Structures are given as C-alpha cells and as structure tokens.
C-alpha cells in the first residue's frame, strides 16, 4: 500500500497582510479550523476585528494609485503568472482544499484547483482588452463611456468552494485595476480559510489582507 505524505500546515496563522501574517487587533479572536473526518484541529487562524478592517480599507486607498498605474498588459502578465503558480502547486493545493472542505481529492485535483487557475488565466487575458464605447450623437458633440473602478470593496468567499471562489473575486478586480484590487479585502470562510490565503499570498502584488471577520466558528 502506498504511504500517504503527511500534510504540513502551520499551527497558527495571523491575518494575511501582503506576504506576512500579522496579529489581529485586540478585539479579534482565534478560530479553529477543524478536520471533521479526523476529528482533529488543523490549525488556529486569527479573526479580523473592526480595527483590522479599518486598516485594510486604508491600505487599499493608499495602494490603489500604484496598482492602477500599471499598464494593463502588465496586470495581465501577473495574473497569468499566478495561474502558472497555482497549476505548479496543484497537488498541494488540492490536498489542502480536500481537508478544508471535505471535497473528494479527485474533485479537488480535477475541478477546484484547475478552475481556479483557469479563472485567473481568463482575466489575465482580458486585462488589456477592456474598452469603452462611443455613441453617435449630433455634429459637434462627443459621447463616450469610460469604465472606471468604483473603489475599495470587500469580497466575501463562501464555504463550499473557497479556493475557486477566491479567484472569482480577485480575478476581475485585479484585471481592471480597481482600488479594491490594490488591496482587496477578502473575507474568507471561517471554517476553511487556508486555500484562500494561499492563493492570495501567491499574488505578491501589493498589500492584501485575508482574514475572517468576527463570525462565530
């Protein structure tokens, strides 16, 4: 019988802020990520409090100009690079997602991880192909639509496909250079935030916070 390789996960995780984990504010709390099939705790993660959320919004506003200044083709290149990295880490991400969600490992290998990469690849290809519109009007007038980001937003990732749904939230925001993409605040699922954090940490683009708001575990 083939022996399974042990899954190694850090015992505790702070809030993911850019490439680093930081401690939550004083009103935060720790949440246990359970592996119900084994009746065990996978790790403890920090929940973001109100102060952490305020810091995330401020960081988004500060980081927005730098990300928006990147040429569209460069934003696309970074998203394609992220897709490559996810595909290279398919085995590890699939195993972690199976533990996170209870999905069969077959589905994680053939659905969850590949479609996450495909989503980032799709929006990577779209980044420099977004256009406005010009409407015919009377002589001497010019009417056009120029689509611009609306600003900082919070993205909520549900429990059933946390890795794939993270790509649904991050992909379009990063592609269009929204203020939210420079530091998009992601509210991960409280019971299985690990793969969402992995995907966001792989970005390495700007300050990004990934944590759970103060919901009960």
N, C-alpha and C positions, 0 to 999 in steps of 0.2 A: 504494500500500500504506500502511495506517495505521501510523504510527510508535508503538511501544510506549513508554510513560512509564517512565523509569528507577525502579527500586525502591531507595529510600534507607534504609539501615539503619546504625545506629551501628557503628563498627569494633570497639569493645569494650564489654562490659557487665559491671558488677559484679553482686552479688547484689541482687535487688529487695527492698528493705525499706521497706514503706509506699510513698510516692511517689518514693523516691530509690533509686539504685543505690549500693551501698557495696562497699568492698573486702572480699574474703574473708579469713579468718584465715590465719595463717602456714602452716598445713598444707593449705590449699586449693590448687587448680591451675586452669589455664585449659584450656577445651575449645574445639576448633574446630568451628563449625557449617558443614558443607560443603554446597555446591550441586552434587550429583553430576552433574546433567545438563550443567552448565557446567564441571565440573572445577575449581571455584573455592571459596574460603572466603568465606562470607557475613559472618561476624563471629567474634569470640572472646568466650566467656562464662566467668564465674568459677564454679568449682565450690565448693559449700559444704563446709567441713571440720567436724570434730566440734565445734569451738568455736562455729561459726556455728549449728549445730543446737541447741546448748545455749542460745544467746541467743534463738533463735526460740521455744523452749519457754517460757523465762522471760517473754518478751514476751507470749506467749499467755495465760499465767496472770495477768499484770498487766492486760492489756487486756480480759479476759473480763467483769468486772463492768459496765464501761461499755456494752459491746455488748448484754449480756443485759438491761440496764436499759431499752433502747429498747423502746417499745411495739411489739407485733407488726405493727401496720399500718404503722409507720414502717420496720421492716425490710423489709416487703413493698414499700413505695414505693421504697426504694433499689435493690432487686433489679429492679424494673420499669424504673427509670431506667437501670440498667446494660444491660438488654436493649435499650432505646431507643438507647443509645450504640453498642452493638455493631452494631445494624442500620444506624445512620448511617454507620458505618465499614466497611460490608460489602466494598466494593471493595478497600480497602487490606488488610484482614484476610485476604480470600480470596487475594490475590496473595502475601502473606507465607506463608500456610499452604501454598500450592502449592509455594513454594520450600522450606519446612520439610520437607514430607512427600513431595513428588513426586506428589501428587494432581493430576489434571487440573483446570485452573482452573474448568471447568464444574461439577465436583463441589463445589469449594470455595464457589463462588457459590450453588449450589442446595442444598447439603447441609450442609457443615461449619459455615459461619457462621450460616445461618438456624436450624439446630437448636441451636446454642449459645445464640442469643437466646431461642428458644422454651423451653429448659430453665430459664434464669433467670426468664423470664416465668411459667412454670408454678409455680416455687417462690415467686416473688413473690406470686402469687395465693393460695398455700397458707399463707403465713406466719401469718395471723390466723384460720386455720380449723382449727388443730390442737387436739384436745380429748382429755381423759382419759375414763375410764369409771367408772361407779358400778355396783356389783354388789348384787343383792338378798341380804340376809342377815337373821338373826334380829332381832326388835324390840330396839331399844336399841343396835344396832351400826351402824357405817357403814364400808363397804369401798369404796375407790376407788383408781384408778390415775392417777397424775400423772407424765407422761413428762418426764424431765429429761435434759439433755445429760450425756454421760459424762466430758467433759473434753477436754484437749488431744489432738489426734490428728495424724498425718502422712498426707497424701494423696499417693499415687503416681500420676502421669499417664503412661500408656504412649505408645508411639511412633506408633501408627497414626492416631489422631485427637486430637492433643494439645489443640487448642483446644476441641473439643466435650467431651472428657472432663474438662477443667478445670471446665466448667460443671456436670458431673455431680457432681464432688467439692464444689465451693464452694456450689452452689445449696442443697442440703438443709441443710448445716451453717450457712449464714448465715440461712436461714429460721427454724430452730429456736433460734437464739441460743445455740448451743453454745460452750463455751470455745474450741473449735478454730476457730470462725468469727471470733472477735475477732482472732485472729492465727493463722489456719490455715496450717501449714507445708506448702507444696506442693513435692513433689519432681518437677520437670519432666523430660521426656525429654532425655537428654544430647545427642542428635543434632539436635534441633529444638525448643528451648525458647522461641522468640521469641513465638509467638502466645499461649502460656500466660501469659507475662509481661505481654503487652499486656492480656489480659483481667483479670488480677489487678490490674495498675496502674490500670485504669479504675475499680476499686471505690472507691478513695479513702475507705475506711471507717475503717480503723484500721491498725496496724502489721501488714503481711502480708509474709512472706518467701517469695520464689520463687527457688529455685536448685536446682542438681543436687548430689546427694551425690557422694562421691568414687568414681564408677564410671569405668572406662576408657572413652575415647571410641570 
